[in-house]
Amino acid sequence: MYLHLGQNVVVPEDSVVCILDLDNTTGSHITRKFLSEAEKRGRVISVSDELPKAFVVCGEATGRGAAVGSAFGLAVDDDMKVYLSQLTTQTLLKRSGAPV
């Protein structure tokens, strides 16, 4: 299955590590540091020209465990991508079919 992030961008659901609200999480210096590092490495992809409301961290489907550890350890892997989406976390979760 695939998750539609908006503006004709889809990712495999099994590659999604986490879906986070941008307003709530960027208050933390840890999240800001992670996003800054991802941007420096060219791993951030903006899905829309609109103001982003959420970001989705994805890793290779085969390396998801490593991507989870890297996401929360602030290391950005080469297979990791961070998508900035204009959709809310609730909308993305509903689209994924995951229990809310």
mmCIF file as gemmi writes it, N, C-alpha and C atoms, coordinates in Angstrom:
data_model
loop_
_atom_site.group_PDB
_atom_site.id
_atom_site.type_symbol
_atom_site.label_atom_id
_atom_site.label_alt_id
_atom_site.label_comp_id
_atom_site.label_asym_id
_atom_site.label_entity_id
_atom_site.label_seq_id
_atom_site.pdbx_PDB_ins_code
_atom_site.Cartn_x
_atom_site.Cartn_y
_atom_site.Cartn_z
_atom_site.occupancy
_atom_site.B_iso_or_equiv
_atom_site.pdbx_formal_charge
_atom_site.auth_seq_id
_atom_site.auth_asym_id
_atom_site.pdbx_PDB_model_num
ATOM 1 N N . MET Axp A 1 ? 0.838 -1.177 0 1 0 ? 1 A 1
ATOM 2 C CA . MET Axp A 1 ? 0 0 0 1 0 ? 1 A 1
ATOM 3 C C . MET Axp A 1 ? 0.888 1.248 0 1 0 ? 1 A 1
ATOM 4 N N . TYR Axp A 2 ? 0.295 2.337 -0.424 1 0 ? 2 A 1
ATOM 5 C CA . TYR Axp A 2 ? 1.007 3.605 -0.506 1 0 ? 2 A 1
ATOM 6 C C . TYR Axp A 2 ? 0.279 4.683 0.282 1 0 ? 2 A 1
ATOM 7 N N . LEU Axp A 3 ? 1.039 5.659 0.745 1 0 ? 3 A 1
ATOM 8 C CA . LEU Axp A 3 ? 0.488 6.798 1.466 1 0 ? 3 A 1
ATOM 9 C C . LEU Axp A 3 ? 0.646 8.032 0.595 1 0 ? 3 A 1
ATOM 10 N N . HIS Axp A 4 ? -0.476 8.698 0.314 1 0 ? 4 A 1
ATOM 11 C CA . HIS Axp A 4 ? -0.469 9.913 -0.498 1 0 ? 4 A 1
ATOM 12 C C . HIS Axp A 4 ? -0.185 11.094 0.42 1 0 ? 4 A 1
ATOM 13 N N . LEU Axp A 5 ? 0.931 11.8 0.18 1 0 ? 5 A 1
ATOM 14 C CA . LEU Axp A 5 ? 1.351 12.912 1.025 1 0 ? 5 A 1
ATOM 15 C C . LEU Axp A 5 ? 0.854 14.261 0.528 1 0 ? 5 A 1
ATOM 16 N N . GLY Axp A 6 ? 0.252 14.288 -0.65 1 0 ? 6 A 1
ATOM 17 C CA . GLY Axp A 6 ? -0.228 15.523 -1.257 1 0 ? 6 A 1
ATOM 18 C C . GLY Axp A 6 ? 0.556 15.833 -2.507 1 0 ? 6 A 1
ATOM 19 N N . GLN Axp A 7 ? -0.062 16.618 -3.41 1 0 ? 7 A 1
ATOM 20 C CA . GLN Axp A 7 ? 0.586 17.072 -4.644 1 0 ? 7 A 1
ATOM 21 C C . GLN Axp A 7 ? 1.223 15.934 -5.441 1 0 ? 7 A 1
ATOM 22 N N . ASN Axp A 8 ? 0.5 14.84 -5.599 1 0 ? 8 A 1
ATOM 23 C CA . ASN Axp A 8 ? 0.948 13.703 -6.405 1 0 ? 8 A 1
ATOM 24 C C . ASN Axp A 8 ? 2.213 13.023 -5.882 1 0 ? 8 A 1
ATOM 25 N N . VAL Axp A 9 ? 2.477 13.142 -4.592 1 0 ? 9 A 1
ATOM 26 C CA . VAL Axp A 9 ? 3.619 12.455 -3.979 1 0 ? 9 A 1
ATOM 27 C C . VAL Axp A 9 ? 3.093 11.304 -3.134 1 0 ? 9 A 1
ATOM 28 N N . VAL Axp A 10 ? 3.57 10.106 -3.433 1 0 ? 10 A 1
ATOM 29 C CA . VAL Axp A 10 ? 3.193 8.923 -2.667 1 0 ? 10 A 1
ATOM 30 C C . VAL Axp A 10 ? 4.452 8.199 -2.208 1 0 ? 10 A 1
ATOM 31 N N . VAL Axp A 11 ? 4.349 7.546 -1.052 1 0 ? 11 A 1
ATOM 32 C CA . VAL Axp A 11 ? 5.457 6.749 -0.529 1 0 ? 11 A 1
ATOM 33 C C . VAL Axp A 11 ? 4.91 5.392 -0.091 1 0 ? 11 A 1
ATOM 34 N N . PRO Axp A 12 ? 5.716 4.35 -0.146 1 0 ? 12 A 1
ATOM 35 C CA . PRO Axp A 12 ? 5.254 3.05 0.358 1 0 ? 12 A 1
ATOM 36 C C . PRO Axp A 12 ? 4.978 3.151 1.862 1 0 ? 12 A 1
ATOM 37 N N . GLU Axp A 13 ? 3.831 2.638 2.285 1 0 ? 13 A 1
ATOM 38 C CA . GLU Axp A 13 ? 3.467 2.716 3.705 1 0 ? 13 A 1
ATOM 39 C C . GLU Axp A 13 ? 4.485 2.032 4.598 1 0 ? 13 A 1
ATOM 40 N N . ASP Axp A 14 ? 5.09 0.943 4.127 1 0 ? 14 A 1
ATOM 41 C CA . ASP Axp A 14 ? 6.033 0.23 4.985 1 0 ? 14 A 1
ATOM 42 C C . ASP Axp A 14 ? 7.361 0.965 5.138 1 0 ? 14 A 1
ATOM 43 N N . SER Axp A 15 ? 7.554 2.073 4.402 1 0 ? 15 A 1
ATOM 44 C CA . SER Axp A 15 ? 8.77 2.862 4.568 1 0 ? 15 A 1
ATOM 45 C C . SER Axp A 15 ? 8.576 4.019 5.553 1 0 ? 15 A 1
ATOM 46 N N . VAL Axp A 16 ? 7.325 4.263 5.976 1 0 ? 16 A 1
ATOM 47 C CA . VAL Axp A 16 ? 7.041 5.381 6.879 1 0 ? 16 A 1
ATOM 48 C C . VAL Axp A 16 ? 7.512 5.033 8.283 1 0 ? 16 A 1
ATOM 49 N N . VAL Axp A 17 ? 8.404 5.861 8.813 1 0 ? 17 A 1
ATOM 50 C CA . VAL Axp A 17 ? 8.921 5.673 10.164 1 0 ? 17 A 1
ATOM 51 C C . VAL Axp A 17 ? 8.024 6.405 11.154 1 0 ? 17 A 1
ATOM 52 N N . CYS Axp A 18 ? 7.695 7.666 10.852 1 0 ? 18 A 1
ATOM 53 C CA . CYS Axp A 18 ? 6.81 8.425 11.732 1 0 ? 18 A 1
ATOM 54 C C . CYS Axp A 18 ? 6.202 9.6 10.98 1 0 ? 18 A 1
ATOM 55 N N . ILE Axp A 19 ? 5.051 10.044 11.478 1 0 ? 19 A 1
ATOM 56 C CA . ILE Axp A 19 ? 4.355 11.216 10.97 1 0 ? 19 A 1
ATOM 57 C C . ILE Axp A 19 ? 4.227 12.169 12.145 1 0 ? 19 A 1
ATOM 58 N N . LEU Axp A 20 ? 4.8 13.371 12.006 1 0 ? 20 A 1
ATOM 59 C CA . LEU Axp A 20 ? 4.85 14.303 13.127 1 0 ? 20 A 1
ATOM 60 C C . LEU Axp A 20 ? 4.269 15.659 12.768 1 0 ? 20 A 1
ATOM 61 N N . ASP Axp A 21 ? 3.593 16.275 13.735 1 0 ? 21 A 1
ATOM 62 C CA . ASP Axp A 21 ? 3.045 17.617 13.573 1 0 ? 21 A 1
ATOM 63 C C . ASP Axp A 21 ? 4.18 18.626 13.663 1 0 ? 21 A 1
ATOM 64 N N . LEU Axp A 22 ? 4.283 19.476 12.682 1 0 ? 22 A 1
ATOM 65 C CA . LEU Axp A 22 ? 5.397 20.426 12.624 1 0 ? 22 A 1
ATOM 66 C C . LEU Axp A 22 ? 5.318 21.468 13.732 1 0 ? 22 A 1
ATOM 67 N N . ASP Axp A 23 ? 4.126 21.985 14.015 1 0 ? 23 A 1
ATOM 68 C CA . ASP Axp A 23 ? 3.978 23.005 15.058 1 0 ? 23 A 1
ATOM 69 C C . ASP Axp A 23 ? 4.331 22.469 16.443 1 0 ? 23 A 1
ATOM 70 N N . ASN Axp A 24 ? 3.878 21.271 16.757 1 0 ? 24 A 1
ATOM 71 C CA . ASN Axp A 24 ? 4.092 20.709 18.09 1 0 ? 24 A 1
ATOM 72 C C . ASN Axp A 24 ? 5.511 20.205 18.323 1 0 ? 24 A 1
ATOM 73 N N . THR Axp A 25 ? 6.171 19.746 17.288 1 0 ? 25 A 1
ATOM 74 C CA . THR Axp A 25 ? 7.475 19.121 17.5 1 0 ? 25 A 1
ATOM 75 C C . THR Axp A 25 ? 8.658 20.064 17.301 1 0 ? 25 A 1
ATOM 76 N N . THR Axp A 26 ? 8.485 21.137 16.551 1 0 ? 26 A 1
ATOM 77 C CA . THR Axp A 26 ? 9.623 22.017 16.302 1 0 ? 26 A 1
ATOM 78 C C . THR Axp A 26 ? 9.931 22.928 17.475 1 0 ? 26 A 1
ATOM 79 N N . GLY Axp A 27 ? 9.15 22.848 18.528 1 0 ? 27 A 1
ATOM 80 C CA . GLY Axp A 27 ? 9.483 23.565 19.76 1 0 ? 27 A 1
ATOM 81 C C . GLY Axp A 27 ? 10.677 22.936 20.457 1 0 ? 27 A 1
ATOM 82 N N . SER Axp A 28 ? 10.962 21.691 20.126 1 0 ? 28 A 1
ATOM 83 C CA . SER Axp A 28 ? 12.074 20.964 20.729 1 0 ? 28 A 1
ATOM 84 C C . SER Axp A 28 ? 13.359 21.213 19.944 1 0 ? 28 A 1
ATOM 85 N N . HIS Axp A 29 ? 14.436 21.496 20.644 1 0 ? 29 A 1
ATOM 86 C CA . HIS Axp A 29 ? 15.722 21.7 19.976 1 0 ? 29 A 1
ATOM 87 C C . HIS Axp A 29 ? 16.205 20.414 19.297 1 0 ? 29 A 1
ATOM 88 N N . ILE Axp A 30 ? 15.793 19.28 19.818 1 0 ? 30 A 1
ATOM 89 C CA . ILE Axp A 30 ? 16.193 17.994 19.238 1 0 ? 30 A 1
ATOM 90 C C . ILE Axp A 30 ? 15.584 17.84 17.847 1 0 ? 30 A 1
ATOM 91 N N . THR Axp A 31 ? 14.302 18.167 17.724 1 0 ? 31 A 1
ATOM 92 C CA . THR Axp A 31 ? 13.636 18.067 16.425 1 0 ? 31 A 1
ATOM 93 C C . THR Axp A 31 ? 14.214 19.073 15.442 1 0 ? 31 A 1
ATOM 94 N N . ARG Axp A 32 ? 14.452 20.288 15.903 1 0 ? 32 A 1
ATOM 95 C CA . ARG Axp A 32 ? 15.033 21.311 15.027 1 0 ? 32 A 1
ATOM 96 C C . ARG Axp A 32 ? 16.414 20.883 14.538 1 0 ? 32 A 1
ATOM 97 N N . LYS Axp A 33 ? 17.19 20.269 15.417 1 0 ? 33 A 1
ATOM 98 C CA . LYS Axp A 33 ? 18.52 19.789 15.044 1 0 ? 33 A 1
ATOM 99 C C . LYS Axp A 33 ? 18.413 18.665 14.002 1 0 ? 33 A 1
ATOM 100 N N . PHE Axp A 34 ? 17.468 17.753 14.207 1 0 ? 34 A 1
ATOM 101 C CA . PHE Axp A 34 ? 17.259 16.663 13.263 1 0 ? 34 A 1
ATOM 102 C C . PHE Axp A 34 ? 16.869 17.207 11.885 1 0 ? 34 A 1
ATOM 103 N N . LEU Axp A 35 ? 15.901 18.132 11.861 1 0 ? 35 A 1
ATOM 104 C CA . LEU Axp A 35 ? 15.447 18.694 10.591 1 0 ? 35 A 1
ATOM 105 C C . LEU Axp A 35 ? 16.558 19.496 9.906 1 0 ? 35 A 1
ATOM 106 N N . SER Axp A 36 ? 17.344 20.21 10.687 1 0 ? 36 A 1
ATOM 107 C CA . SER Axp A 36 ? 18.454 20.978 10.137 1 0 ? 36 A 1
ATOM 108 C C . SER Axp A 36 ? 19.49 20.056 9.494 1 0 ? 36 A 1
ATOM 109 N N . GLU Axp A 37 ? 19.816 18.976 10.178 1 0 ? 37 A 1
ATOM 110 C CA . GLU Axp A 37 ? 20.778 18 9.65 1 0 ? 37 A 1
ATOM 111 C C . GLU Axp A 37 ? 20.249 17.349 8.376 1 0 ? 37 A 1
ATOM 112 N N . ALA Axp A 38 ? 18.962 16.994 8.381 1 0 ? 38 A 1
ATOM 113 C CA . ALA Axp A 38 ? 18.353 16.389 7.19 1 0 ? 38 A 1
ATOM 114 C C . ALA Axp A 38 ? 18.394 17.361 6.017 1 0 ? 38 A 1
ATOM 115 N N . GLU Axp A 39 ? 18.146 18.627 6.282 1 0 ? 39 A 1
ATOM 116 C CA . GLU Axp A 39 ? 18.171 19.629 5.22 1 0 ? 39 A 1
ATOM 117 C C . GLU Axp A 39 ? 19.589 19.82 4.679 1 0 ? 39 A 1
ATOM 118 N N . LYS Axp A 40 ? 20.577 19.852 5.565 1 0 ? 40 A 1
ATOM 119 C CA . LYS Axp A 40 ? 21.972 19.994 5.135 1 0 ? 40 A 1
ATOM 120 C C . LYS Axp A 40 ? 22.393 18.853 4.218 1 0 ? 40 A 1
ATOM 121 N N . ARG Axp A 41 ? 21.88 17.657 4.486 1 0 ? 41 A 1
ATOM 122 C CA . ARG Axp A 41 ? 22.24 16.475 3.696 1 0 ? 41 A 1
ATOM 123 C C . ARG Axp A 41 ? 21.363 16.307 2.451 1 0 ? 41 A 1
ATOM 124 N N . GLY Axp A 42 ? 20.444 17.25 2.246 1 0 ? 42 A 1
ATOM 125 C CA . GLY Axp A 42 ? 19.582 17.179 1.071 1 0 ? 42 A 1
ATOM 126 C C . GLY Axp A 42 ? 18.514 16.114 1.16 1 0 ? 42 A 1
ATOM 127 N N . ARG Axp A 43 ? 18.119 15.759 2.374 1 0 ? 43 A 1
ATOM 128 C CA . ARG Axp A 43 ? 17.148 14.684 2.582 1 0 ? 43 A 1
ATOM 129 C C . ARG Axp A 43 ? 15.723 15.208 2.775 1 0 ? 43 A 1
ATOM 130 N N . VAL Axp A 44 ? 15.526 16.543 2.767 1 0 ? 44 A 1
ATOM 131 C CA . VAL Axp A 44 ? 14.199 17.128 2.977 1 0 ? 44 A 1
ATOM 132 C C . VAL Axp A 44 ? 13.557 17.421 1.623 1 0 ? 44 A 1
ATOM 133 N N . ILE Axp A 45 ? 12.328 16.948 1.469 1 0 ? 45 A 1
ATOM 134 C CA . ILE Axp A 45 ? 11.578 17.149 0.233 1 0 ? 45 A 1
ATOM 135 C C . ILE Axp A 45 ? 10.278 17.849 0.583 1 0 ? 45 A 1
ATOM 136 N N . SER Axp A 46 ? 10.069 19.026 0.02 1 0 ? 46 A 1
ATOM 137 C CA . SER Axp A 46 ? 8.83 19.751 0.255 1 0 ? 46 A 1
ATOM 138 C C . SER Axp A 46 ? 7.801 19.288 -0.767 1 0 ? 46 A 1
ATOM 139 N N . VAL Axp A 47 ? 6.665 18.833 -0.275 1 0 ? 47 A 1
ATOM 140 C CA . VAL Axp A 47 ? 5.62 18.294 -1.128 1 0 ? 47 A 1
ATOM 141 C C . VAL Axp A 47 ? 4.818 19.411 -1.783 1 0 ? 47 A 1
ATOM 142 N N . SER Axp A 48 ? 4.741 20.577 -1.151 1 0 ? 48 A 1
ATOM 143 C CA . SER Axp A 48 ? 3.896 21.663 -1.635 1 0 ? 48 A 1
ATOM 144 C C . SER Axp A 48 ? 4.557 23.01 -1.381 1 0 ? 48 A 1
ATOM 145 N N . ASP Axp A 49 ? 4.094 24.016 -2.096 1 0 ? 49 A 1
ATOM 146 C CA . ASP Axp A 49 ? 4.563 25.38 -1.85 1 0 ? 49 A 1
ATOM 147 C C . ASP Axp A 49 ? 3.833 26.017 -0.674 1 0 ? 49 A 1
ATOM 148 N N . GLU Axp A 50 ? 2.785 25.36 -0.196 1 0 ? 50 A 1
ATOM 149 C CA . GLU Axp A 50 ? 2.028 25.867 0.945 1 0 ? 50 A 1
ATOM 150 C C . GLU Axp A 50 ? 2.808 25.651 2.243 1 0 ? 50 A 1
ATOM 151 N N . LEU Axp A 51 ? 2.361 26.329 3.295 1 0 ? 51 A 1
ATOM 152 C CA . LEU Axp A 51 ? 2.987 26.192 4.603 1 0 ? 51 A 1
ATOM 153 C C . LEU Axp A 51 ? 2.83 24.755 5.098 1 0 ? 51 A 1
ATOM 154 N N . PRO Axp A 52 ? 3.931 24.069 5.419 1 0 ? 52 A 1
ATOM 155 C CA . PRO Axp A 52 ? 3.82 22.677 5.868 1 0 ? 52 A 1
ATOM 156 C C . PRO Axp A 52 ? 3.208 22.575 7.26 1 0 ? 52 A 1
ATOM 157 N N . LYS Axp A 53 ? 2.413 21.524 7.449 1 0 ? 53 A 1
ATOM 158 C CA . LYS Axp A 53 ? 1.777 21.274 8.743 1 0 ? 53 A 1
ATOM 159 C C . LYS Axp A 53 ? 2.334 20.021 9.408 1 0 ? 53 A 1
ATOM 160 N N . ALA Axp A 54 ? 2.925 19.152 8.604 1 0 ? 54 A 1
ATOM 161 C CA . ALA Axp A 54 ? 3.44 17.89 9.147 1 0 ? 54 A 1
ATOM 162 C C . ALA Axp A 54 ? 4.693 17.497 8.384 1 0 ? 54 A 1
ATOM 163 N N . PHE Axp A 55 ? 5.48 16.634 9.008 1 0 ? 55 A 1
ATOM 164 C CA . PHE Axp A 55 ? 6.584 16.024 8.274 1 0 ? 55 A 1
ATOM 165 C C . PHE Axp A 55 ? 6.562 14.531 8.488 1 0 ? 55 A 1
ATOM 166 N N . VAL Axp A 56 ? 6.945 13.829 7.429 1 0 ? 56 A 1
ATOM 167 C CA . VAL Axp A 56 ? 6.911 12.37 7.409 1 0 ? 56 A 1
ATOM 168 C C . VAL Axp A 56 ? 8.336 11.881 7.199 1 0 ? 56 A 1
ATOM 169 N N . VAL Axp A 57 ? 8.828 11.083 8.131 1 0 ? 57 A 1
ATOM 170 C CA . VAL Axp A 57 ? 10.167 10.509 8.022 1 0 ? 57 A 1
ATOM 171 C C . VAL Axp A 57 ? 10.027 9.119 7.409 1 0 ? 57 A 1
ATOM 172 N N . CYS Axp A 58 ? 10.738 8.895 6.304 1 0 ? 58 A 1
ATOM 173 C CA . CYS Axp A 58 ? 10.685 7.607 5.616 1 0 ? 58 A 1
ATOM 174 C C . CYS Axp A 58 ? 12.093 7.044 5.476 1 0 ? 58 A 1
ATOM 175 N N . GLY Axp A 59 ? 12.177 5.736 5.511 1 0 ? 59 A 1
ATOM 176 C CA . GLY Axp A 59 ? 13.431 5.03 5.276 1 0 ? 59 A 1
ATOM 177 C C . GLY Axp A 59 ? 13.168 3.912 4.3 1 0 ? 59 A 1
ATOM 178 N N . GLU Axp A 60 ? 14.215 3.294 3.799 1 0 ? 60 A 1
ATOM 179 C CA . GLU Axp A 60 ? 14.046 2.153 2.912 1 0 ? 60 A 1
ATOM 180 C C . GLU Axp A 60 ? 13.22 1.098 3.628 1 0 ? 60 A 1
ATOM 181 N N . ALA Axp A 61 ? 12.338 0.458 2.911 1 0 ? 61 A 1
ATOM 182 C CA . ALA Axp A 61 ? 11.468 -0.549 3.513 1 0 ? 61 A 1
ATOM 183 C C . ALA Axp A 61 ? 12.276 -1.659 4.177 1 0 ? 61 A 1
ATOM 184 N N . THR Axp A 62 ? 13.421 -2.006 3.602 1 0 ? 62 A 1
ATOM 185 C CA . THR Axp A 62 ? 14.23 -3.079 4.173 1 0 ? 62 A 1
ATOM 186 C C . THR Axp A 62 ? 15.04 -2.616 5.372 1 0 ? 62 A 1
ATOM 187 N N . GLY Axp A 63 ? 15.26 -1.297 5.488 1 0 ? 63 A 1
ATOM 188 C CA . GLY Axp A 63 ? 16.081 -0.784 6.571 1 0 ? 63 A 1
ATOM 189 C C . GLY Axp A 63 ? 15.298 0.04 7.574 1 0 ? 63 A 1
ATOM 190 N N . ARG Axp A 64 ? 14.025 -0.274 7.728 1 0 ? 64 A 1
ATOM 191 C CA . ARG Axp A 64 ? 13.167 0.546 8.585 1 0 ? 64 A 1
ATOM 192 C C . ARG Axp A 64 ? 13.647 0.583 10.023 1 0 ? 64 A 1
ATOM 193 N N . GLY Axp A 65 ? 14.109 -0.535 10.553 1 0 ? 65 A 1
ATOM 194 C CA . GLY Axp A 65 ? 14.598 -0.551 11.933 1 0 ? 65 A 1
ATOM 195 C C . GLY Axp A 65 ? 15.769 0.397 12.124 1 0 ? 65 A 1
ATOM 196 N N . ALA Axp A 66 ? 16.673 0.417 11.153 1 0 ? 66 A 1
ATOM 197 C CA . ALA Axp A 66 ? 17.806 1.336 11.217 1 0 ? 66 A 1
ATOM 198 C C . ALA Axp A 66 ? 17.339 2.772 11.101 1 0 ? 66 A 1
ATOM 199 N N . ALA Axp A 67 ? 16.329 2.997 10.259 1 0 ? 67 A 1
ATOM 200 C CA . ALA Axp A 67 ? 15.808 4.358 10.083 1 0 ? 67 A 1
ATOM 201 C C . ALA Axp A 67 ? 15.158 4.857 11.369 1 0 ? 67 A 1
ATOM 202 N N . VAL Axp A 68 ? 14.45 3.99 12.08 1 0 ? 68 A 1
ATOM 203 C CA . VAL Axp A 68 ? 13.828 4.387 13.344 1 0 ? 68 A 1
ATOM 204 C C . VAL Axp A 68 ? 14.906 4.783 14.339 1 0 ? 68 A 1
ATOM 205 N N . GLY Axp A 69 ? 15.938 3.977 14.472 1 0 ? 69 A 1
ATOM 206 C CA . GLY Axp A 69 ? 17.021 4.298 15.386 1 0 ? 69 A 1
ATOM 207 C C . GLY Axp A 69 ? 17.717 5.584 15.006 1 0 ? 69 A 1
ATOM 208 N N . SER Axp A 70 ? 17.906 5.781 13.717 1 0 ? 70 A 1
ATOM 209 C CA . SER Axp A 70 ? 18.566 7 13.254 1 0 ? 70 A 1
ATOM 210 C C . SER Axp A 70 ? 17.697 8.218 13.483 1 0 ? 70 A 1
ATOM 211 N N . ALA Axp A 71 ? 16.41 8.093 13.25 1 0 ? 71 A 1
ATOM 212 C CA . ALA Axp A 71 ? 15.512 9.239 13.407 1 0 ? 71 A 1
ATOM 213 C C . ALA Axp A 71 ? 15.533 9.739 14.838 1 0 ? 71 A 1
ATOM 214 N N . PHE Axp A 72 ? 15.545 8.831 15.778 1 0 ? 72 A 1
ATOM 215 C CA . PHE Axp A 72 ? 15.499 9.252 17.165 1 0 ? 72 A 1
ATOM 216 C C . PHE Axp A 72 ? 16.882 9.417 17.773 1 0 ? 72 A 1
ATOM 217 N N . GLY Axp A 73 ? 17.912 9.037 17.028 1 0 ? 73 A 1
ATOM 218 C CA . GLY Axp A 73 ? 19.272 9.267 17.478 1 0 ? 73 A 1
ATOM 219 C C . GLY Axp A 73 ? 19.911 10.469 16.791 1 0 ? 73 A 1
ATOM 220 N N . LEU Axp A 74 ? 19.116 11.175 16.006 1 0 ? 74 A 1
ATOM 221 C CA . LEU Axp A 74 ? 19.531 12.388 15.3 1 0 ? 74 A 1
ATOM 222 C C . LEU Axp A 74 ? 20.524 12.155 14.173 1 0 ? 74 A 1
ATOM 223 N N . ALA Axp A 75 ? 20.763 10.937 13.803 1 0 ? 75 A 1
ATOM 224 C CA . ALA Axp A 75 ? 21.624 10.675 12.661 1 0 ? 75 A 1
ATOM 225 C C . ALA Axp A 75 ? 20.741 10.507 11.434 1 0 ? 75 A 1
ATOM 226 N N . VAL Axp A 76 ? 21.114 11.155 10.359 1 0 ? 76 A 1
ATOM 227 C CA . VAL Axp A 76 ? 20.333 11.074 9.133 1 0 ? 76 A 1
ATOM 228 C C . VAL Axp A 76 ? 21.017 10.096 8.198 1 0 ? 76 A 1
ATOM 229 N N . ASP Axp A 77 ? 20.34 8.983 7.918 1 0 ? 77 A 1
ATOM 230 C CA . ASP Axp A 77 ? 20.88 7.962 7.015 1 0 ? 77 A 1
ATOM 231 C C . ASP Axp A 77 ? 20.762 8.41 5.569 1 0 ? 77 A 1
ATOM 232 N N . ASP Axp A 78 ? 21.539 7.775 4.708 1 0 ? 78 A 1
ATOM 233 C CA . ASP Axp A 78 ? 21.465 8.08 3.286 1 0 ? 78 A 1
ATOM 234 C C . ASP Axp A 78 ? 20.153 7.61 2.67 1 0 ? 78 A 1
ATOM 235 N N . ASP Axp A 79 ? 19.512 6.602 3.273 1 0 ? 79 A 1
ATOM 236 C CA . ASP Axp A 79 ? 18.247 6.118 2.721 1 0 ? 79 A 1
ATOM 237 C C . ASP Axp A 79 ? 17.034 6.828 3.341 1 0 ? 79 A 1
ATOM 238 N N . MET Axp A 80 ? 17.26 7.739 4.249 1 0 ? 80 A 1
ATOM 239 C CA . MET Axp A 80 ? 16.177 8.435 4.926 1 0 ? 80 A 1
ATOM 240 C C . MET Axp A 80 ? 15.757 9.673 4.139 1 0 ? 80 A 1
ATOM 241 N N . LYS Axp A 81 ? 14.434 9.905 4.097 1 0 ? 81 A 1
ATOM 242 C CA . LYS Axp A 81 ? 13.901 11.118 3.48 1 0 ? 81 A 1
ATOM 243 C C . LYS Axp A 81 ? 12.888 11.725 4.436 1 0 ? 81 A 1
ATOM 244 N N . VAL Axp A 82 ? 12.846 13.045 4.46 1 0 ? 82 A 1
ATOM 245 C CA . VAL Axp A 82 ? 11.888 13.766 5.29 1 0 ? 82 A 1
ATOM 246 C C . VAL Axp A 82 ? 11.011 14.578 4.349 1 0 ? 82 A 1
ATOM 247 N N . TYR Axp A 83 ? 9.729 14.251 4.33 1 0 ? 83 A 1
ATOM 248 C CA . TYR Axp A 83 ? 8.783 14.95 3.467 1 0 ? 83 A 1
ATOM 249 C C . TYR Axp A 83 ? 8.017 15.983 4.28 1 0 ? 83 A 1
ATOM 250 N N . LEU Axp A 84 ? 7.989 17.229 3.798 1 0 ? 84 A 1
ATOM 251 C CA . LEU Axp A 84 ? 7.185 18.271 4.414 1 0 ? 84 A 1
ATOM 252 C C . LEU Axp A 84 ? 5.857 18.314 3.667 1 0 ? 84 A 1
ATOM 253 N N . SER Axp A 85 ? 4.755 18.142 4.395 1 0 ? 85 A 1
ATOM 254 C CA . SER Axp A 85 ? 3.434 18.074 3.769 1 0 ? 85 A 1
ATOM 255 C C . SER Axp A 85 ? 2.52 19.172 4.284 1 0 ? 85 A 1
ATOM 256 N N . GLN Axp A 86 ? 1.687 19.687 3.407 1 0 ? 86 A 1
ATOM 257 C CA . GLN Axp A 86 ? 0.707 20.69 3.794 1 0 ? 86 A 1
ATOM 258 C C . GLN Axp A 86 ? -0.496 20.056 4.494 1 0 ? 86 A 1
ATOM 259 N N . LEU Axp A 87 ? -0.556 18.737 4.506 1 0 ? 87 A 1
ATOM 260 C CA . LEU Axp A 87 ? -1.656 18.027 5.158 1 0 ? 87 A 1
ATOM 261 C C . LEU Axp A 87 ? -1.374 17.872 6.652 1 0 ? 87 A 1
ATOM 262 N N . THR Axp A 88 ? -2.439 17.789 7.436 1 0 ? 88 A 1
ATOM 263 C CA . THR Axp A 88 ? -2.276 17.601 8.882 1 0 ? 88 A 1
ATOM 264 C C . THR Axp A 88 ? -1.927 16.15 9.187 1 0 ? 88 A 1
ATOM 265 N N . THR Axp A 89 ? -1.415 15.927 10.384 1 0 ? 89 A 1
ATOM 266 C CA . THR Axp A 89 ? -1.09 14.554 10.797 1 0 ? 89 A 1
ATOM 267 C C . THR Axp A 89 ? -2.347 13.69 10.826 1 0 ? 89 A 1
ATOM 268 N N . GLN Axp A 90 ? -3.462 14.263 11.241 1 0 ? 90 A 1
ATOM 269 C CA . GLN Axp A 90 ? -4.713 13.498 11.282 1 0 ? 90 A 1
ATOM 270 C C . GLN Axp A 90 ? -5.132 13.037 9.886 1 0 ? 90 A 1
ATOM 271 N N . THR Axp A 91 ? -5.019 13.925 8.912 1 0 ? 91 A 1
ATOM 272 C CA . THR Axp A 91 ? -5.358 13.553 7.535 1 0 ? 91 A 1
ATOM 273 C C . THR Axp A 91 ? -4.431 12.454 7.022 1 0 ? 91 A 1
ATOM 274 N N . LEU Axp A 92 ? -3.135 12.597 7.29 1 0 ? 92 A 1
ATOM 275 C CA . LEU Axp A 92 ? -2.182 11.586 6.843 1 0 ? 92 A 1
ATOM 276 C C . LEU Axp A 92 ? -2.428 10.24 7.525 1 0 ? 92 A 1
ATOM 277 N N . LEU Axp A 93 ? -2.747 10.266 8.807 1 0 ? 93 A 1
ATOM 278 C CA . LEU Axp A 93 ? -3.049 9.015 9.516 1 0 ? 93 A 1
ATOM 279 C C . LEU Axp A 93 ? -4.3 8.35 8.981 1 0 ? 93 A 1
ATOM 280 N N . LYS Axp A 94 ? -5.319 9.132 8.662 1 0 ? 94 A 1
ATOM 281 C CA . LYS Axp A 94 ? -6.547 8.562 8.082 1 0 ? 94 A 1
ATOM 282 C C . LYS Axp A 94 ? -6.245 7.937 6.726 1 0 ? 94 A 1
ATOM 283 N N . ARG Axp A 95 ? -5.431 8.608 5.938 1 0 ? 95 A 1
ATOM 284 C CA . ARG Axp A 95 ? -5.075 8.078 4.619 1 0 ? 95 A 1
ATOM 285 C C . ARG Axp A 95 ? -4.281 6.791 4.731 1 0 ? 95 A 1
ATOM 286 N N . SER Axp A 96 ? -3.515 6.658 5.797 1 0 ? 96 A 1
ATOM 287 C CA . SER Axp A 96 ? -2.686 5.461 5.961 1 0 ? 96 A 1
ATOM 288 C C . SER Axp A 96 ? -3.504 4.25 6.405 1 0 ? 96 A 1
ATOM 289 N N . GLY Axp A 97 ? -4.664 4.493 6.965 1 0 ? 97 A 1
ATOM 290 C CA . GLY Axp A 97 ? -5.484 3.392 7.452 1 0 ? 97 A 1
ATOM 291 C C . GLY Axp A 97 ? -5.063 2.905 8.829 1 0 ? 97 A 1
ATOM 292 N N . ALA Axp A 98 ? -4.09 3.579 9.424 1 0 ? 98 A 1
ATOM 293 C CA . ALA Axp A 98 ? -3.621 3.192 10.76 1 0 ? 98 A 1
ATOM 294 C C . ALA Axp A 98 ? -4.656 3.604 11.801 1 0 ? 98 A 1
ATOM 295 N N . PRO Axp A 99 ? -4.8 2.83 12.877 1 0 ? 99 A 1
ATOM 296 C CA . PRO Axp A 99 ? -5.758 3.203 13.922 1 0 ? 99 A 1
ATOM 297 C C . PRO Axp A 99 ? -5.329 4.517 14.583 1 0 ? 99 A 1
ATOM 298 N N . VAL Axp A 100 ? -6.286 5.401 14.764 1 0 ? 100 A 1
ATOM 299 C CA . VAL Axp A 100 ? -5.989 6.725 15.344 1 0 ? 100 A 1
ATOM 300 C C . VAL Axp A 100 ? -6.227 6.713 16.821 1 0 ? 100 A 1
